[in-house]
């Protein structure tokens, strides 16, 4: 049974890695202002997911509660591919939140690199938001605002 569990975890890690590469490309193509907004959205989604009974199943229908992983990453990934920028941002935020909770305390060694990558991206989004706030505050203090 342990072999099957390891194979399932390895397959899931590969799937998350493929999706992560595309999500990371999408984030990289966003302007700094939108990236800071995405950081706020992602943190909000992570907070909402953490209030659920099973945070890694956030975005999944309640009747599918007993599956190894939920549909949140698939839904978020599909939305991230949307031509509508707002839908795409919300999809990326959902994907980041669900993937964060799914990989957070995973006992599988193959999931730990994904979690570190997610933390790096979330930190970059947070820092982009801080830079945007600092630039706005600096502009307000300068003579240009007067």
ABEGO torsion letter per residue (X at the ends): XAAAAAAAAAAAAAAAAAAAAAAAAAAAABBAAAAAAAAAAAAAAAAAAAABABAAABGBBAAAAABABBAAAAAAAAAAABABAAAAAAAAAAAAAAAAAAAAABABAAAAAAAAAAAAAAAAAAAAAAAAAAAAAAAAABAAAX
